Amino acid sequence: MSDSLQKWVGRNRPPRVQITYDVEIGDAVEKKELPMVVGLLADLSGQPATPLPKLKDRRLVEIDRDNFNEIMGKISPRLDISVPDAMKGEGNIKVELNFKEFDDFHPEAIVKQIPRLAKLLEARQQLRDLLAKLDGNDELDNLLENIVQSTEELKTLQTEANAGAEAPADAPAAETPAA
């Protein structure tokens, strides 16, 4: 089986490492190529949610760029740790990260797996959208600036927002006064 695999790899993806040696047959010198085969024995699942089978029951898996995400999905690496709570400045928070594909290692994907950070990311995106809407809209910019500077209007908006959040889903929404 390994012979056919080597031939398939040689036809489809030539190896980057080629080891050759010279063989003298009579007066002729012939170059022979040694196959480069690498095996890696590793537990890549991190802290699995279900126990792994015994080592003797596991099988070798060929991983390449074409099936990397599929194999990662089967392994499903998991990390369950406690990290310092930088938002409050005291204590720790429990973080559980699951990785199903290579893109799950990107910072944004990691943030989305932590509920508190996901809310902050959503707020950041909403502020970025608001800033984009303010660009060139002087009337909206002045209105928001007046609201932020006026503590009374800010308190009114806050109570309206709290009342709207507490209203049942089937109740009609209260109309907001026009500015």
Stockholm file with secondary structure:
# STOCKHOLM 1.0

chainA/1-179         MSDSLQKWVGRNRPPRVQITYDVEIGDAVEKKELPMVVGLLADLSGQPATPLPKLKDRRLVEIDRDNFNEIMGKISPRLDISVPDAMKGEGNIKVELNFKEFDDFHPEAIVKQIPRLAKLLEARQQLRDLLAKLDGNDELDNLLENIVQSTEELKTLQTEANAGAEAPADAPAAETPAA
#=GR chainA/1-179 SS CHHHHHHHHHHHSCCSCCEEEEEEETTEEEEEEECCCCCCCCCCSBSCSSCCCCGGGCCCCCCCTTTHHHHHHHHCCEEEEEEECTTTSSSEEEEEEECSSGGGGSHHHHHHTSHHHHHHHHHHHHHHHHHHHHTTCHHHHHHHHHHHHCHHHHHHHHHHHHHHHHSCTTSCCCCCCCC
#=GC SS_cons         CHHHHHHHHHHHSCCSCCEEEEEEETTEEEEEEECCCCCCCCCCSBSCSSCCCCGGGCCCCCCCTTTHHHHHHHHCCEEEEEEECTTTSSSEEEEEEECSSGGGGSHHHHHHTSHHHHHHHHHHHHHHHHHHHHTTCHHHHHHHHHHHHCHHHHHHHHHHHHHHHHSCTTSCCCCCCCC
//
